Amino acid sequence: MVDTSIRARIRNMLPKSMLDTFVLFKHSGKRLPAHKLYLSYVKGKRGIEIGGPSSQFRTTLPLYPYVSDLDGVNVFQHTLWEGRILAGRTYNYFCNRKGIQYISDTTDLSALPPASYDFLLSSNCLEHIANPLKALLEWKRVVRIGGAIVLILPNPKSNFDHRRPVTAFEHLLQDLQNSTAEDDLTHLDEIFALHDLSRDPQAGTLDDFRARSIDNYQNRALHHHIFSLELMVRMLTHVGLGVKEAVESPRDLYALAVRDN
């Protein structure tokens, strides 16, 4: 077995386009069964991604190769996942194709006009947001009527959240009604009690994890809420999106939702 540090060095040596081509080939037999349905909403069209780039859009749901243009939004100029990023045309999502990188809170895209994009992508991001219904309403606003939101959330059964209960929809609705801000730490006690550190090696020691969690507003690492496929569909429906596809895999929850009005 190749040591992971050696794999990382090889990965860094490869040109970005070569690496992307290899990843596409490697996962060509593992695509989501409804891949063509998702593809019909993004192929040759202009979109925006919240919290990317994301490996899923190169592997199980490869959409990047087919879009005409893709911009990105990240909350800070330095994140735990992407390292240092710069605003401007620096959003390198596939084969050195670049869109505009916005630095903005993911619940406030006020810099973008309504109906700016044909579609919106987001993978493993919404769980890091304290007020997810507010975020979905904002994401819907920047997508044109007839456009799509492709949403991927982590399946809690297979990660460090497996001990935590699924969040009640009523709680999410209350967060929306109360304008819960992104510095909220309502779920911190539950997280400290039930987070499985053995499945989260990047979190470090228990003391490291506690310190990072208390400082969550600066790093956005916490999973505020736990989602099931049913809750995912209910959220999308609540904000006025028509769900065309929703499916659960061992690792993730996938949904394709269309803005009808």
MARTORDO-893133 format. One record per residue: y negated, z negated, x negated of N, C-alpha, C in turn; residue in one letter. Coordinates in steps of 0.1 Angstrom, whole numbers, padded with zeros to 4 digits, always signed. Example, Ala and Ser with C-alpha at 12.3 -4.5 7.8 and 13.67 -1.06 7.14 Angstrom:
<recs>
+0057-0078-0132+0045-0078-0123+0033-0078-0132A+0022-0071-0128+0011-0071-0137+0000-0079-0129S
</recs>
This chain:
<recs>
+0012+0000-0008+0000+0000+0000-0012+0000-0009M-0022+0008-0005-0034+0010-0013-0043-0002-0011V-0048-0009-0021-0058-0020-0019-0070-0015-0012D-0075-0024-0003-0087-0020+0005-0099-0018-0003T-0100-0025-0015-0112-0022-0023-0111-0008-0029S-0099-0004-0033-0098+0010-0038-0101+0020-0027I-0096+0018-0015-0100+0026-0004-0115+0028-0002R-0121+0016-0003-0136+0016-0001-0143+0025-0012A-0138+0023-0025-0144+0031-0036-0142+0046-0033R-0129+0050-0029-0127+0064-0026-0136+0069-0015I-0137+0061-0004-0145+0065+0007-0160+0067+0003R-0165+0059-0006-0179+0060-0010-0181+0072-0019N-0170+0077-0026-0171+0088-0035-0171+0101-0027M-0165+0101-0015-0163+0114-0007-0177+0118-0001L-0180+0130-0001-0191+0135+0007-0190+0131+0021P-0201+0128+0028-0200+0124+0042-0193+0134+0051K-0196+0147+0049-0190+0157+0057-0175+0158+0055S-0170+0157+0043-0156+0157+0039-0149+0146+0046M-0155+0134+0045-0149+0122+0051-0148+0124+0066L-0158+0128+0073-0158+0130+0087-0147+0140+0091D-0146+0151+0083-0136+0161+0086-0122+0155+0085T-0119+0147+0075-0106+0141+0073-0103+0131+0084F-0113+0123+0089-0111+0114+0100-0107+0121+0112V-0114+0132+0115-0111+0140+0127-0097+0145+0127L-0093+0150+0115-0079+0155+0114-0069+0144+0116F-0071+0133+0110-0062+0122+0110-0059+0117+0124K-0070+0117+0132-0069+0111+0146-0068+0121+0157H-0065+0134+0153-0064+0144+0163-0054+0142+0174S-0043+0135+0170-0033+0133+0180-0034+0120+0187G-0045+0112+0185-0047+0099+0192-0059+0099+0201K-0063+0111+0206-0075+0111+0214-0073+0105+0228R-0084+0100+0233-0083+0095+0247-0079+0107+0256L-0069+0104+0265-0064+0115+0274-0075+0123+0281P-0086+0116+0285-0097+0123+0293-0108+0128+0284A-0105+0131+0271-0115+0135+0262-0123+0147+0267H-0116+0157+0273-0123+0169+0277-0133+0166+0288K-0130+0156+0297-0140+0152+0307-0153+0146+0301L-0151+0137+0291-0163+0132+0284-0170+0143+0277Y-0163+0152+0271-0169+0163+0263-0177+0172+0272L-0173+0174+0284-0181+0183+0293-0195+0178+0296S-0198+0165+0293-0211+0159+0296-0220+0159+0283Y-0214+0162+0272-0222+0161+0259-0222+0174+0251V-0213+0183+0253-0212+0194+0245-0224+0203+0246K-0230+0206+0234-0242+0214+0233-0254+0207+0239G-0254+0194+0241-0265+0187+0247-0271+0177+0238K-0283+0172+0242-0291+0163+0233-0289+0148+0239R-0286+0139+0230-0283+0126+0234-0289+0115+0225G-0286+0103+0228-0291+0091+0220-0279+0081+0220I-0278+0074+0209-0267+0064+0208-0274+0051+0205E-0269+0041+0212-0273+0027+0210-0264+0019+0201I-0269+0015+0190-0260+0007+0181-0250+0014+0172G-0252+0027+0169-0243+0034+0161-0247+0036+0147G-0241+0046+0140-0230+0054+0144-0217+0046+0146P-0208+0052+0154-0196+0045+0158-0183+0053+0154S-0173+0046+0149-0161+0053+0145-0154+0059+0157S-0155+0053+0169-0148+0058+0180-0152+0072+0184Q-0164+0075+0181-0169+0089+0185-0166+0099+0174F-0158+0095+0164-0152+0104+0154-0137+0104+0156R-0131+0094+0162-0116+0092+0162-0110+0094+0176T-0109+0083+0184-0103+0083+0197-0110+0091+0207T-0123+0091+0206-0132+0099+0215-0142+0107+0207L-0137+0118+0200-0146+0125+0191-0156+0134+0198P-0168+0129+0199-0179+0136+0206-0189+0142+0196L-0191+0135+0185-0202+0139+0175-0201+0153+0171Y-0190+0160+0169-0190+0173+0164-0196+0183+0174P-0196+0179+0187-0199+0189+0198-0213+0188+0203Y-0221+0177+0200-0234+0176+0205-0244+0185+0198V-0255+0188+0204-0265+0197+0198-0274+0188+0189S-0277+0176+0194-0286+0167+0186-0284+0153+0191D-0285+0143+0182-0282+0129+0186-0292+0120+0178L-0300+0112+0186-0308+0102+0180-0301+0088+0181D-0306+0078+0174-0300+0065+0174-0310+0054+0175G-0305+0043+0181-0313+0031+0182-0306+0019+0176V-0313+0012+0167-0307-0001+0161-0319-0011+0162N-0315-0024+0163-0324-0034+0166-0333-0038+0155V-0328-0037+0142-0335-0041+0131-0334-0031+0119F-0342-0032+0109-0341-0023+0098-0329-0027+0088Q-0323-0039+0091-0311-0043+0084-0302-0049+0094H-0289-0044+0095-0280-0050+0104-0267-0053+0096T-0258-0062+0102-0246-0066+0096-0236-0054+0094L-0238-0044+0103-0228-0033+0103-0233-0021+0095W-0246-0018+0096-0251-0005+0089-0258-0008+0076E-0261-0021+0073-0269-0024+0061-0284-0020+0064G-0291-0015+0054-0305-0011+0055-0306+0003+0061R-0315+0004+0072-0317+0016+0078-0332+0019+0079I-0336+0031+0080-0351+0035+0081-0353+0042+0093L-0365+0040+0099-0369+0048+0111-0373+0062+0106A-0372+0071+0115-0375+0085+0112-0362+0094+0114G-0362+0106+0109-0351+0115+0110-0340+0111+0099R-0334+0100+0101-0325+0094+0091-0311+0091+0098T-0310+0093+0111-0298+0089+0118-0286+0099+0115Y-0278+0096+0105-0268+0105+0100-0255+0102+0108N-0252+0109+0118-0241+0106+0127-0228+0114+0124Y-0230+0126+0118-0218+0134+0116-0221+0146+0107F-0213+0147+0096-0214+0158+0087-0228+0161+0082C-0235+0150+0079-0249+0151+0074-0259+0157+0084N-0255+0157+0097-0264+0161+0108-0272+0148+0112R-0285+0150+0112-0293+0138+0114-0302+0140+0126K-0304+0128+0133-0313+0127+0144-0323+0117+0141G-0332+0113+0150-0342+0103+0148-0337+0089+0150I-0339+0081+0140-0335+0067+0140-0347+0059+0146Q-0345+0052+0157-0355+0043+0163-0351+0029+0159Y-0361+0020+0156-0358+0006+0154-0364-0001+0166I-0356-0006+0175-0361-0012+0187-0350-0021+0193S-0355-0031+0201-0346-0039+0208-0338-0030+0218D-0326-0032+0220-0318-0024+0228-0320-0026+0243T-0328-0036+0247-0331-0037+0261-0345-0032+0264T-0352-0027+0254-0366-0022+0255-0367-0009+0248D-0366+0002+0255-0367+0016+0249-0380+0022+0254L-0391+0014+0255-0403+0018+0261-0410+0029+0253S-0406+0031+0240-0411+0042+0232-0406+0055+0237A-0396+0055+0245-0390+0068+0249-0394+0070+0264L-0398+0083+0267-0401+0086+0281-0389+0086+0290P-0391+0084+0303-0380+0085+0312-0373+0099+0311P-0360+0099+0314-0352+0111+0314-0353+0120+0301A-0354+0113+0290-0356+0120+0277-0343+0127+0272S-0331+0123+0277-0319+0127+0271-0309+0132+0281Y-0300+0140+0277-0289+0145+0285-0278+0135+0287D-0276+0126+0276-0265+0116+0277-0269+0105+0267F-0262+0094+0269-0263+0082+0260-0250+0077+0257L-0248+0074+0244-0235+0068+0239-0238+0054+0235L-0228+0045+0237-0228+0032+0231-0214+0026+0230S-0211+0022+0218-0197+0017+0215-0198+0003+0208S-0192-0007+0215-0191-0020+0209-0205-0026+0206N-0214-0024+0215-0228-0029+0214-0232-0038+0225C-0228-0035+0238-0233-0042+0249-0229-0057+0249L-0218-0060+0243-0213-0074+0242-0222-0082+0233E-0230-0076+0225-0240-0083+0216-0253-0086+0223H-0254-0082+0236-0267-0082+0243-0266-0094+0254I-0276-0103+0254-0276-0114+0263-0278-0110+0277A-0285-0099+0280-0289-0095+0293-0284-0081+0295N-0270-0079+0297-0265-0065+0297-0269-0057+0309P-0271-0062+0321-0276-0054+0332-0290-0049+0329L-0298-0057+0323-0312-0052+0319-0311-0040+0310K-0302-0042+0300-0300-0031+0290-0295-0018+0297A-0285-0019+0306-0280-0008+0313-0290-0001+0321L-0299-0008+0328-0310-0002+0336-0319+0005+0327L-0322+0000+0315-0331+0007+0305-0324+0019+0300E-0311+0018+0297-0304+0030+0292-0304+0041+0302W-0301+0037+0315-0301+0047+0325-0315+0054+0326K-0326+0047+0324-0339+0052+0326-0342+0064+0317R-0336+0064+0304-0339+0074+0295-0329+0086+0296V-0320+0085+0305-0311+0096+0308-0315+0104+0320V-0315+0117+0319-0319+0125+0331-0309+0124+0342R-0313+0128+0354-0304+0128+0366-0294+0139+0363I-0281+0135+0366-0270+0143+0362-0264+0141+0348G-0272+0133+0340-0267+0130+0327-0257+0118+0327G-0251+0116+0315-0240+0106+0315-0243+0095+0305A-0237+0084+0308-0236+0073+0298-0221+0071+0295I-0218+0071+0282-0205+0069+0277-0205+0055+0270V-0197+0046+0277-0198+0032+0272-0184+0028+0268L-0183+0022+0256-0171+0016+0250-0174+0001+0247I-0165-0008+0252-0166-0022+0250-0153-0027+0244L-0153-0038+0236-0141-0043+0230-0132-0049+0241P-0119-0046+0239-0109-0053+0248-0106-0067+0242N-0110-0077+0250-0109-0091+0244-0094-0095+0241P-0085-0088+0247-0071-0092+0245-0067-0090+0230K-0074-0081+0223-0069-0078+0210-0078-0082+0199S-0088-0091+0202-0098-0095+0191-0100-0110+0192N-0110-0115+0185-0113-0129+0184-0118-0135+0197F-0120-0127+0207-0124-0133+0220-0112-0136+0230D-0100-0134+0225-0089-0135+0234-0087-0148+0241H-0093-0159+0236-0092-0172+0243-0103-0174+0253R-0113-0166+0253-0125-0168+0262-0123-0161+0275R-0128-0167+0286-0126-0162+0299-0136-0150+0301P-0132-0141+0310-0141-0129+0314-0153-0135+0321V-0165-0130+0317-0177-0135+0323-0178-0131+0338T-0183-0140+0346-0184-0137+0361-0196-0127+0363A-0194-0117+0372-0205-0108+0375-0217-0115+0379F-0215-0126+0387-0227-0134+0392-0235-0139+0381E-0229-0143+0370-0236-0148+0358-0245-0137+0352H-0239-0125+0351-0247-0114+0346-0259-0110+0355L-0257-0111+0368-0267-0109+0378-0278-0119+0377L-0274-0132+0374-0284-0142+0373-0292-0140+0360Q-0286-0136+0349-0293-0132+0337-0304-0122+0340D-0300-0112+0348-0310-0101+0351-0321-0107+0359L-0318-0115+0369-0328-0121+0378-0337-0130+0371Q-0332-0138+0361-0340-0148+0354-0346-0142+0341N-0345-0129+0339-0350-0122+0327-0346-0129+0314S-0333-0132+0313-0328-0139+0301-0331-0131+0289T-0337-0137+0279-0341-0131+0267-0330-0130+0256A-0332-0122+0246-0322-0120+0236-0320-0131+0226E-0328-0142+0227-0326-0153+0219-0318-0164+0226D-0312-0160+0238-0304-0170+0246-0291-0174+0239D-0288-0186+0240-0276-0192+0233-0268-0199+0244L-0268-0195+0256-0261-0202+0267-0246-0204+0264T-0240-0194+0258-0226-0194+0256-0221-0200+0243H-0230-0206+0235-0227-0210+0222-0216-0221+0221L-0216-0231+0230-0206-0241+0230-0192-0235+0233D-0192-0226+0243-0179-0219+0246-0174-0211+0234E-0183-0204+0227-0180-0196+0215-0174-0205+0204I-0181-0216+0201-0176-0225+0191-0162-0231+0194F-0160-0233+0207-0147-0239+0211-0136-0229+0211A-0138-0216+0214-0128-0207+0217-0127-0195+0208L-0137-0192+0200-0137-0181+0191-0125-0183+0181H-0117-0172+0179-0106-0173+0170-0110-0168+0157D-0113-0177+0148-0118-0173+0134-0107-0166+0126L-0094-0168+0129-0084-0162+0122-0084-0147+0124S-0090-0142+0135-0091-0128+0138-0105-0122+0135R-0113-0130+0128-0127-0126+0124-0130-0129+0110D-0123-0123+0101-0125-0127+0086-0139-0124+0081P-0146-0115+0087-0160-0112+0083-0169-0124+0086Q-0165-0133+0095-0174-0145+0098-0174-0155+0088A-0164-0155+0079-0164-0165+0068-0158-0178+0073G-0162-0189+0067-0157-0202+0071-0163-0207+0084T-0158-0218+0089-0163-0223+0102-0178-0226+0100L-0182-0232+0089-0196-0235+0087-0204-0222+0086D-0199-0212+0079-0206-0199+0079-0208-0194+0093D-0198-0194+0101-0198-0189+0114-0208-0196+0123F-0208-0210+0122-0218-0217+0130-0232-0214+0126R-0235-0213+0113-0248-0211+0108-0253-0197+0113A-0244-0187+0112-0247-0173+0116-0250-0173+0131R-0242-0180+0139-0243-0180+0153-0256-0187+0158S-0259-0198+0152-0272-0204+0156-0284-0195+0153I-0283-0187+0143-0293-0177+0139-0291-0164+0145D-0285-0163+0157-0280-0151+0162-0292-0141+0165N-0303-0146+0169-0314-0137+0172-0318-0128+0160Y-0315-0133+0148-0319-0125+0136-0307-0116+0132Q-0295-0118+0137-0284-0110+0132-0276-0103+0144N-0277-0108+0156-0271-0103+0168-0256-0101+0167R-0249-0110+0160-0235-0109+0158-0226-0115+0169A-0232-0124+0178-0224-0130+0188-0220-0120+0199L-0208-0123+0205-0204-0116+0217-0208-0126+0228H-0220-0123+0235-0224-0132+0245-0215-0132+0257H-0210-0120+0261-0202-0120+0273-0188-0113+0270H-0178-0116+0279-0165-0111+0278-0163-0102+0290I-0158-0089+0287-0157-0079+0297-0142-0076+0300F-0139-0073+0313-0127-0066+0317-0131-0052+0321S-0121-0044+0324-0124-0031+0329-0130-0031+0342L-0126-0041+0351-0132-0042+0364-0146-0046+0363E-0149-0056+0354-0163-0060+0353-0172-0049+0348L-0167-0041+0338-0174-0030+0333-0178-0020+0344M-0168-0016+0352-0171-0007+0363-0181-0013+0373V-0180-0026+0376-0189-0032+0386-0203-0032+0380R-0205-0034+0367-0218-0034+0361-0225-0020+0362M-0217-0010+0359-0222+0004+0359-0225+0008+0373L-0217+0004+0383-0220+0007+0397-0232+0000+0402T-0234-0013+0398-0245-0021+0402-0259-0014+0398H-0259-0008+0386-0272-0003+0382-0274+0012+0387V-0265+0016+0396-0267+0029+0402-0261+0041+0395G-0250+0039+0387-0243+0049+0380-0230+0052+0387L-0226+0065+0388-0214+0069+0394-0203+0069+0383G-0193+0061+0384-0182+0060+0374-0172+0071+0376V-0171+0080+0366-0162+0092+0367-0148+0088+0361K-0148+0079+0351-0136+0076+0344-0137+0062+0338E-0127+0054+0339-0126+0041+0333-0112+0038+0329A-0110+0035+0317-0096+0033+0312-0096+0022+0301V-0085+0015+0300-0083+0005+0290-0073+0009+0280E-0076+0007+0267-0067+0009+0256-0064-0005+0250S-0054-0006+0241-0052-0019+0235-0064-0025+0228P-0072-0016+0223-0084-0021+0215-0097-0021+0223R-0099-0011+0232-0112-0009+0238-0111-0006+0253D-0123-0007+0259-0125-0003+0273-0134+0008+0273L-0131+0019+0280-0139+0031+0280-0144+0034+0294Y-0156+0039+0295-0161+0044+0308-0171+0055+0306A-0170+0065+0316-0179+0076+0317-0186+0074+0330L-0200+0073+0330-0207+0071+0342-0219+0080+0342A-0222+0086+0354-0232+0096+0356-0244+0091+0364V-0256+0094+0360-0268+0091+0367-0270+0101+0379R-0268+0096+0391-0269+0104+0403-0283+0105+0409D-0291+0095+0406-0305+0094+0411-0314+0086+0402N
</recs>
